[in-house]
Amino acid sequence: MKSNTYKALLNKNKKYSTFEIPEGISFTRTTKKIKAALHFSLYYSEDSGEAGMVCFENVEDAKIVMDFNKNRPDVKAVRMTLKIDNEWYKEDGVTLENPKELTIWDVKRELKITDVEISKMFGFANLGSYNTSSAKKRYESGIVELFKLMKK
């Protein structure tokens, strides 16, 4: 299969390591059109490489390019991420690429509760005493962990 070089790196052995895209497949740089991205590392030496990324409008095209490059000796690694509803997912389409850590703000927003209600739950005299309590962080951390358990 004929291909075009997307990225080339002159490696330690004075040869080019390349990432190739088969002819007939196009990539995109238009953010709104991206559906998949390939992250790759080109061989420089035994213990180092250079990273790169190429984006596609079509997931099938990304899979073809990934399969084309995954067994090439000058490509140290290649993995795909998918863009779904403006979020990046791993290749399985389910696991977030960079999962956001759940915060007390997220829990309060989802449960529609306020600091006033939390302060009453834990028996504080008023909101001020809750806000200045040395235990506030521990309470909030516990609420977040309990929420995570309930969501499982």
Helices and strands as residue ranges (DSSP letters): E 3-10, E 16-22, G 31-33, E 36-45, E 48-56, H 59-69, E 75-84, E 87-90, H 104-111, H 115-121, H 127-131, H 136-151
